[in-house]
Amino acid sequence: MEINTKVERKTRHVGRWVTHLVSIMILVVILWTVTVSDSLKVNAAASSVSVVNGSIIQYPYLTIQVLMQKKPIVIRPGMTKQQVDQLLGKPIEIESSSFKGYAYSSTPAVQVGYLNGKVASIFTTGYESSLNGQFKYGTPWKKVLAKLGQPSQVEEYRYHYVFQLTNGKLKQIYGKDIQAGKGRMDVYTLTFTSSMSGNVKGIFVEQATFTQAMEDRYTKPDPTKATFPEEEIIGISNGEDKPISLGMRRETVEAANGKPDGHLSYSMVVMDSYGTVSVYYRGDIVAAILVDPSPEAQTNKGLRMPVSRKEVLRIYGEPTFRNPLSLDYNFEVVGDRLQAMGMFKSLDPKYGQNEKYSLTFIANETNPDQIEYFILNDSDFLYDENNIPKPLN
C-alpha cells in the first residue's frame, strides 16, 4: 500500500499548535493575584464617616486618580461603565488568565473590570497615576507604609490592604478574618506593587466578588457554553454501522471497516486510511481520527465535510481557539459531560492539563468560510504528532 504524503496537511495542522503559541504571545498579561482572606477584625484604619454615595464607594484609599491631559480624573468602585467611558474614552476589551475587562489608555495604563455593569476592579500604572492624588508611581514604599500602616497581607513586592464595608464605613481586616470575606460584595482590597528598588509601580483596587468571579472562570463550568455527552464528541461514523471512536481497539475498527486501504503521513505520524477516514493507533488503540470530505463519514453530531464555518459554530459553539484557517475545540470533563475550554484556561499551565480531547476543523485555504476536513484526537496526540516525549508531570 502506498503512503500518501500530504505536506500541506502537516503545515496547516501544525498551525493549530502555532495558534496556541500566538495566542500566548498576544495575551494582555496583567499580573493580577489579589488574595482575599477573611472575617472581621478591625484596626484604626477604619473610616469614621459614610463612604457610600449611592452605589459608588468614595473612600480615598479605594479611589484611583489619573491625569489625562493634565486633568485629574477619579475612578471609584461602583461607578457605571458609561460614567467611566465618558471620563476615559472608548476602551478596548482585554482578557488574561486572571482578568477580564477593558483597557482605557496606555499612558497612564488604566484597566477596569466590571460586574453587573459597575466598576469592581481597577488597575493603574504610570507616572500620571496615583491613589487619590497620593502615592504616585515611583513613590518609595516606605512613605506609603508610614501613612497607611501595616498591610493586611504581604507577598513578594505586593502589599494588600483589605477592607470591609460595614454600615457605610470601611474597616481594615486581617488574618483569618479575610477568608470569611472571600467572594463578598462588601470586601475590597487595595494592592500596591513595588519595584525591586522599593518604589510603587502599580496600584490595584478590587472587590472580592470580582476576584472570585475571575477564579470561577477556571474552577466552574462556563454557563455560556454548551456541554455534550462524551459519545457525541469522541467518535465518528464512517458510514452505516461503521463507528470509530477514540479509545477503540484496532480489531474492533477493522471488524466494521475492513483492513486499511492506504496510509496518510500527517505531521510526524503515519495514519491508517479506511476510505476518507484515517486513524492513528497508539499501541493498537485509536488516538486520532482524521476525516476528509465524504458523503458517508460524519461527526457524531452529524456534520459531513465540507461544511460551512457558520454551521460548525452553530453545532459546537464558541471554540477554544479560532483563526481564519481553523476552529479548535479543546474539551474537558464537566460532571458527566464535555465542554470546550476557554482560551485562557487552556493556556494556563495548571488548568490546561484538564484537556481530554481535541476536535479541530480545518478551513479551505482559499475559502476560509468552508471547513474542508477535521481531526479528532486525545490530549496525548500532541506529543505523538510532534515526536516529543510526554512530560512525567
RODO-2510 file (C-alpha; in nm, 4 decimals, decimal comma):
residues 393
     n   res          X          Y          Z
     1     m     0,0000     0,0000     0,0000
     2     e     0,1290     0,3421    -0,0953
     3     i     0,1890     0,6047     0,1686
     4     n     0,0004     0,9198     0,0765
     5     t     0,2176     1,2071     0,1953
     6     k     0,0327     1,5358     0,2161
     7     v     0,2861     1,8006     0,3162
     8     e     0,0254     2,0744     0,3254
     9     r    -0,1600     1,8832     0,5966
    10     k     0,1441     1,8958     0,8184
    11     t     0,1933     2,2661     0,7592
    12     r    -0,1672     2,3583     0,8124
    13     h    -0,2321     2,1355     1,1118
    14     v     0,0872     2,2422     1,2860
    15     g    -0,0894     2,5770     1,2608
    16     r    -0,3289     2,4718     1,5348
    17     w    -0,0387     2,4443     1,7767
    18     v     0,1084     2,7666     1,6380
    19     t    -0,2304     2,9224     1,7090
    20     h    -0,1851     2,8317     2,0755
    21     l     0,1626     2,9872     2,0774
    22     v     0,0473     3,3038     1,9036
    23     s    -0,2416     3,3289     2,1470
    24     i     0,0076     3,3275     2,4338
    25     m     0,2152     3,5991     2,2653
    26     i    -0,0826     3,8302     2,2138
    27     l    -0,2272     3,7889     2,5624
    28     v    -0,2663     4,1091     2,7527
    29     v    -0,0980     3,9711     3,0621
    30     i    -0,1947     4,1510     3,3766
    31     l    -0,0108     4,0186     3,6809
    32     w    -0,3128     4,0117     3,8992
    33     t    -0,3269     3,7968     4,2105
    34     v    -0,5311     3,9591     4,4794
    35     t    -0,5627     3,7111     4,7643
    36     v    -0,8565     3,7879     4,9838
    37     s    -0,8855     3,6028     5,3078
    38     d    -1,1420     3,6555     5,5748
    39     s    -1,3722     3,7511     5,8758
    40     l    -1,3643     4,0669     6,0659
    41     k    -1,1066     4,2111     6,2997
    42     v    -1,0565     4,5841     6,2584
    43     n    -0,7897     4,8457     6,3296
    44     a    -0,7511     5,2188     6,3470
    45     a    -0,7681     5,2445     5,9672
    46     a    -1,1487     5,2338     5,9962
    47     s    -1,3291     5,5254     5,8342
    48     s    -1,5342     5,7393     6,0693
    49     v    -1,7797     5,8728     5,8103
    50     s    -2,0003     5,7089     5,5488
    51     v    -1,8066     5,6347     5,2301
    52     v    -2,1033     5,5252     5,0163
    53     n    -2,2794     5,7604     4,7770
    54     g    -2,5492     5,5624     4,6039
    55     s    -2,3574     5,2617     4,4686
    56     i    -2,0224     5,4451     4,4490
    57     i    -1,7554     5,3849     4,7140
    58     q    -1,5876     5,7204     4,7834
    59     y    -1,3246     5,6044     5,0300
    60     p    -0,9929     5,7802     4,9474
    61     y    -0,7953     5,4562     4,9767
    62     l    -1,0157     5,2916     4,7110
    63     t    -1,0034     5,5854     4,4690
    64     i    -0,7736     5,5749     4,1675
    65     q    -0,6708     5,9060     4,0146
    66     v    -0,5111     5,9537     3,6732
    67     l    -0,4091     6,2657     3,4866
    68     m    -0,5482     6,2850     3,1347
    69     q    -0,4195     6,5918     2,9502
    70     k    -0,3139     6,7270     3,2920
    71     k    -0,6713     6,6972     3,4217
    72     p    -0,7244     6,4779     3,7316
    73     i    -0,9850     6,2053     3,6806
    74     v    -1,1009     5,9723     3,9576
    75     i    -1,2307     5,6170     3,9145
    76     r    -1,4128     5,4508     4,2047
    77     p    -1,5775     5,1144     4,2724
    78     g    -1,9474     5,1224     4,1902
    79     m    -1,9238     5,3686     3,9006
    80     t    -2,1017     5,2593     3,5838
    81     k    -1,9209     5,1734     3,2629
    82     q    -2,0957     5,4658     3,0971
    83     q    -1,9526     5,7031     3,3573
    84     v    -1,6006     5,5645     3,3145
    85     d    -1,6262     5,5718     2,9342
    86     q    -1,7257     5,9363     2,9470
    87     l    -1,4185     6,0152     3,1560
    88     l    -1,1553     5,7961     2,9872
    89     g    -1,2900     5,7456     2,6360
    90     k    -1,3697     5,4344     2,4376
    91     p    -1,1863     5,1262     2,5730
    92     i    -1,0708     4,8027     2,4160
    93     e    -1,1782     4,4706     2,5612
    94     i    -0,8974     4,2631     2,7114
    95     e    -0,8633     3,9306     2,8871
    96     s    -0,5905     3,7380     3,0637
    97     s    -0,5773     3,4358     3,2903
    98     s    -0,6700     3,6495     3,5922
    99     f    -0,8593     3,9442     3,4458
   100     k    -1,1405     4,0205     3,2055
   101     g    -1,2358     4,3792     3,1402
   102     y    -1,1299     4,6894     2,9499
   103     a    -0,8153     4,8899     2,8836
   104     y    -0,8673     5,2652     2,8540
   105     s    -0,5293     5,4153     2,7805
   106     s    -0,1618     5,3333     2,7598
   107     t    -0,0161     5,6389     2,9377
   108     p    -0,1067     5,6039     3,2152
   109     a    -0,2257     5,2455     3,1825
   110     v    -0,5780     5,2010     3,3194
   111     q    -0,7692     4,8720     3,3214
   112     v    -1,1177     4,8390     3,4638
   113     g    -1,3229     4,5263     3,5327
   114     y    -1,6992     4,5340     3,5756
   115     l    -1,9591     4,3180     3,7480
   116     n    -2,3242     4,3823     3,6642
   117     g    -2,2221     4,6998     3,4834
   118     k    -2,0426     4,8520     3,7849
   119     v    -1,6715     4,9046     3,8478
   120     a    -1,5384     4,6141     4,0542
   121     s    -1,1680     4,6184     3,9660
   122     i    -0,9249     4,8997     3,8800
   123     f    -0,5575     4,8769     3,7908
   124     t    -0,3254     5,1622     3,7003
   125     t     0,0434     5,2156     3,6428
   126     g     0,2451     5,5032     3,5015
   127     y     0,3772     5,8421     3,6146
   128     e     0,0342     6,0078     3,5808
   129     s    -0,1416     5,7605     3,8117
   130     s    -0,1903     5,7631     4,1886
   131     l    -0,4119     5,6621     4,4786
   132     n    -0,6453     5,9616     4,5138
   133     g    -0,3645     6,2047     4,4268
   134     q    -0,1236     6,0478     4,6780
   135     f     0,1302     5,7658     4,6431
   136     k     0,2095     5,8221     4,2786
   137     y     0,4057     5,5887     4,0549
   138     g     0,7636     5,5895     4,1876
   139     t     0,6724     5,6827     4,5471
   140     p     0,9017     5,4989     4,7928
   141     w     0,7076     5,2166     4,9550
   142     k     0,8280     5,3277     5,2982
   143     k     0,6277     5,6510     5,2591
   144     v     0,3132     5,4517     5,1863
   145     l     0,3773     5,2318     5,4878
   146     a     0,4290     5,5328     5,7134
   147     k     0,0948     5,6785     5,6056
   148     l    -0,1263     5,3694     5,5817
   149     g     0,0279     5,1429     5,8426
   150     q     0,0813     4,7705     5,8105
   151     p    -0,0872     4,5867     5,5189
   152     s    -0,3367     4,3086     5,5842
   153     q    -0,1243     4,0706     5,3760
   154     v     0,2225     4,0806     5,2211
   155     e     0,3651     3,8898     4,9245
   156     e     0,6872     3,9454     4,7339
   157     y     0,6697     4,3031     4,6040
   158     r     0,2927     4,3068     4,6696
   159     y     0,1184     4,4687     4,9669
   160     h    -0,2535     4,4146     5,0284
   161     y    -0,4841     4,6287     5,2421
   162     v    -0,8167     4,4501     5,2830
   163     f    -1,1249     4,6421     5,3904
   164     q    -1,4817     4,5520     5,4783
   165     l    -1,7714     4,7871     5,4241
   166     t    -1,9949     4,7852     5,7341
   167     n    -2,2840     5,0283     5,7887
   168     g    -2,1452     5,2627     5,5261
   169     k    -1,7951     5,2624     5,6763
   170     l    -1,4768     5,0795     5,5757
   171     k    -1,2650     4,8894     5,8269
   172     q    -0,9364     4,7155     5,7610
   173     i    -0,9429     4,3417     5,8298
   174     y    -0,6704     4,0861     5,8931
   175     g    -0,5658     3,7248     5,9211
   176     k    -0,8235     3,4503     5,9384
   177     d    -1,0992     3,7075     5,9058
   178     i    -1,0080     3,7728     5,5417
   179     q    -1,1048     3,4192     5,4403
   180     a    -1,4617     3,4817     5,5568
   181     g    -1,4741     3,7783     5,3208
   182     k    -1,3741     3,5806     5,0128
   183     g    -1,6170     3,6483     4,7308
   184     r    -1,8180     3,9021     4,9331
   185     m    -1,9588     4,2195     4,7830
   186     d    -1,8645     4,4254     5,0904
   187     v    -1,4932     4,3384     5,0899
   188     y    -1,2352     4,5370     4,8897
   189     t    -0,8601     4,5039     4,8516
   190     l    -0,6120     4,7836     4,7826
   191     t    -0,2867     4,6424     4,6478
   192     f     0,0439     4,8179     4,5829
   193     t     0,3108     4,6522     4,3723
   194     s     0,6671     4,7713     4,4112
   195     s     0,9818     4,7550     4,2067
   196     m     1,2959     4,5816     4,3254
   197     s     1,4230     4,9243     4,4289
   198     g     1,1260     4,9605     4,6655
   199     n     0,9159     5,2152     4,4754
   200     v     0,5450     5,1943     4,3875
   201     k     0,4912     5,0777     4,0291
   202     g     0,1270     4,9681     4,0243
   203     i    -0,1971     5,0145     4,2186
   204     f    -0,4974     4,7789     4,2246
   205     v    -0,8408     4,8221     4,3787
   206     e    -1,0614     4,5144     4,3601
   207     q    -1,3898     4,3937     4,5024
   208     a    -1,3774     4,0398     4,6434
   209     t    -1,6683     3,9326     4,4224
   210     f    -1,4625     4,0220     4,1142
   211     t    -1,1646     3,8220     4,2374
   212     q    -1,3962     3,5252     4,2922
   213     a    -1,5584     3,5678     3,9504
   214     m    -1,2161     3,5523     3,7815
   215     e    -1,1319     3,2335     3,9729
   216     d    -1,4698     3,0809     3,8866
   217     r    -1,3885     3,1084     3,5145
   218     y    -1,1376     2,8284     3,5735
   219     t    -1,2868     2,6272     3,8558
   220     k    -1,6518     2,6146     3,7454
   221     p    -1,8256     2,5243     3,4180
   222     d    -1,8875     2,8134     3,1808
   223     p    -2,2657     2,8712     3,1846
   224     t    -2,2485     3,0403     2,8435
   225     k    -2,1082     2,7323     2,6669
   226     a    -2,2809     2,4142     2,5559
   227     t    -2,1956     2,0782     2,7094
   228     f    -2,2066     1,7453     2,5263
   229     p    -2,2362     1,3777     2,6154
   230     e    -1,8951     1,2191     2,5663
   231     e    -2,0199     0,9901     2,2895
   232     e    -2,1197     1,2918     2,0787
   233     i    -1,7609     1,4164     2,0722
   234     i    -1,5181     1,1241     2,0794
   235     g    -1,6315     0,9304     1,7739
   236     i    -1,7349     0,9433     1,4089
   237     s    -1,9340     0,7297     1,1697
   238     n    -1,7661     0,6008     0,8537
   239     g    -2,0971     0,5002     0,7045
   240     e    -2,3798     0,2883     0,8369
   241     d    -2,2718     0,0564     1,1204
   242     k    -1,9079     0,1709     1,0880
   243     p    -1,8376     0,3703     1,4040
   244     i    -1,4839     0,4681     1,5017
   245     s    -1,4139     0,6208     1,8428
   246     l    -1,1133     0,7335     2,0401
   247     g    -1,0035     0,4526     2,2695
   248     m    -1,1410     0,1818     2,0380
   249     r    -0,9204    -0,1182     1,9637
   250     r    -0,7817    -0,1726     1,6133
   251     e    -0,9523    -0,5104     1,5835
   252     t    -1,2893    -0,3514     1,6549
   253     v    -1,2318    -0,0793     1,3951
   254     e    -1,1274    -0,3288     1,1310
   255     a    -1,4126    -0,5672     1,2071
   256     a    -1,6506    -0,2943     1,0869
   257     n    -1,4329    -0,1065     0,8356
   258     g    -1,2079    -0,3771     0,6945
   259     k    -0,8314    -0,3555     0,6549
   260     p    -0,6733    -0,0178     0,5742
   261     d    -0,6574     0,0646     0,2025
   262     g    -0,3698     0,3115     0,2378
   263     h    -0,1740     0,5324     0,4721
   264     l    -0,1615     0,9040     0,5382
   265     s     0,1511     1,0827     0,6548
   266     y     0,0334     1,3506     0,8941
   267     s     0,2758     1,5758     1,0764
   268     m     0,5229     1,3232     1,2252
   269     v     0,2900     1,0214     1,2432
   270     v     0,1548     0,7752     0,9874
   271     m    -0,2171     0,7045     0,9949
   272     d    -0,4031     0,4021     0,8527
   273     s    -0,6685     0,5005     0,5961
   274     y    -1,0134     0,3498     0,5581
   275     g    -1,1506     0,5338     0,2584
   276     t    -1,1761     0,9020     0,3528
   277     v    -1,1147     0,8292     0,7209
   278     s    -0,7598     0,7984     0,8567
   279     v    -0,6782     0,6612     1,2009
   280     y    -0,3689     0,6868     1,4191
   281     y    -0,3215     0,3993     1,6623
   282     r    -0,1149     0,4203     1,9772
   283     g    -0,0434     0,0615     2,0765
   284     d    -0,3440    -0,0603     1,8682
   285     i    -0,5739     0,1900     2,0425
   286     v    -0,7349     0,4735     1,8420
   287     a    -0,5719     0,8030     1,9447
   288     a    -0,6652     1,0258     1,6482
   289     i    -0,9172     1,0251     1,3633
   290     l    -0,8931     1,2468     1,0535
   291     v    -1,1946     1,2808     0,8221
   292     d    -1,1743     1,4140     0,4664
   293     p    -1,4779     1,5197     0,2583
   294     s    -1,7151     1,2272     0,2169
   295     p    -2,0869     1,1638     0,1635
   296     e    -2,0724     0,8961     0,4366
   297     a    -1,8226     0,9933     0,7082
   298     q    -1,9521     1,2373     0,9664
   299     t    -1,9104     1,3536     1,3237
   300     n    -2,1371     1,2038     1,5867
   301     k    -2,3225     1,5353     1,5746
   302     g    -2,3991     1,4710     1,2075
   303     l    -2,1561     1,7089     1,0316
   304     r    -2,0194     1,5900     0,6951
   305     m    -1,7246     1,7514     0,5238
   306     p    -1,7148     2,0002     0,3625
   307     v    -1,9313     2,2209     0,5811
   308     s    -1,9630     2,5929     0,6450
   309     r    -1,7768     2,7551     0,9327
   310     k    -2,1098     2,9006     1,0428
   311     e    -2,2613     2,5531     1,0765
   312     v    -1,9710     2,4278     1,2904
   313     l    -2,0151     2,7252     1,5238
   314     r    -2,3892     2,6626     1,5394
   315     i    -2,3422     2,2975     1,6382
   316     y    -2,0410     2,3237     1,8712
   317     g    -2,0499     2,6843     1,9889
   318     e    -1,7543     2,9095     2,0607
   319     p    -1,4208     2,7284     2,0134
   320     t    -1,1190     2,7351     2,2391
   321     f    -0,9114     2,8903     1,9608
   322     r    -1,0091     3,0305     1,6270
   323     n    -0,8242     3,1783     1,3307
   324     p    -0,9049     3,2141     0,9589
   325     l    -0,7897     2,8581     0,8845
   326     s    -0,9150     2,6590     1,1820
   327     l    -1,1573     2,6204     1,4705
   328     d    -1,0106     2,4373     1,7716
   329     y    -1,2227     2,2809     2,0454
   330     n    -1,0262     2,1566     2,3470
   331     f    -1,2673     1,9610     2,5658
   332     e    -1,2540     1,8983     2,9380
   333     v    -1,4822     1,6865     3,1561
   334     v    -1,7599     1,8792     3,3311
   335     g    -1,9574     1,6406     3,5509
   336     d    -2,0547     1,3565     3,3181
   337     r    -2,0311     1,5737     3,0046
   338     l    -1,7713     1,7551     2,7943
   339     q    -1,7301     2,1299     2,7454
   340     a    -1,4896     2,3294     2,5283
   341     m    -1,2367     2,5157     2,7410
   342     g    -1,1838     2,8892     2,7106
   343     m    -0,8599     3,0069     2,5513
   344     f    -0,7004     3,1383     2,8701
   345     k    -0,7952     2,8337     3,0711
   346     s    -0,6498     2,6072     2,8027
   347     l    -0,3237     2,8028     2,8051
   348     d    -0,2933     2,8080     3,1839
   349     p    -0,0329     2,5514     3,2995
   350     k    -0,2464     2,4499     3,5972
   351     y    -0,5816     2,4080     3,4226
   352     g    -0,4701     2,3332     3,0667
   353     q    -0,3790     1,9813     3,1735
   354     n    -0,7509     1,9143     3,2199
   355     e    -0,7868     1,8895     2,8431
   356     k    -0,9047     1,5421     2,7470
   357     y    -0,9969     1,5616     2,3779
   358     s    -0,9397     1,7992     2,0879
   359     l    -1,1590     1,8495     1,7811
   360     t    -1,0081     2,0724     1,5125
   361     f    -1,1857     2,1845     1,1964
   362     i    -0,9528     2,2938     0,9160
   363     a    -1,0764     2,5512     0,6631
   364     n    -1,0174     2,5671     0,2897
   365     e    -0,7156     2,7921     0,2291
   366     t    -0,8852     2,9894    -0,0481
   367     n    -1,2274     2,9943     0,1169
   368     p    -1,1943     3,0218     0,4978
   369     d    -1,5723     3,0122     0,5376
   370     q    -1,5725     2,6477     0,4275
   371     i    -1,4392     2,3745     0,6526
   372     e    -1,2539     2,1132     0,4477
   373     y    -1,1737     1,8387     0,6998
   374     f    -1,1423     1,7749     1,0706
   375     i    -0,9226     1,5814     1,3109
   376     l    -1,0340     1,4390     1,6438
   377     n    -0,7733     1,3247     1,8952
   378     d    -0,6959     1,2586     2,2588
   379     s    -0,4802     1,5019     2,4542
   380     d    -0,1633     1,2927     2,4214
   381     f    -0,1690     1,3067     2,0405
   382     l     0,0140     1,6390     2,0658
   383     y     0,3257     1,4515     2,1735
   384     d     0,2824     1,1829     1,9080
   385     e     0,2408     1,4167     1,6127
   386     n     0,5379     1,6274     1,7192
   387     n     0,7502     1,3264     1,8167
   388     i     0,8286     1,4582     2,1624
   389     p     0,8145     1,2687     2,4929
   390     k     0,5218     1,3311     2,7227
   391     p     0,6333     1,5096     3,0422
   392     l     0,6326     1,2943     3,3507
   393     n     0,4308     1,5519     3,5472
***
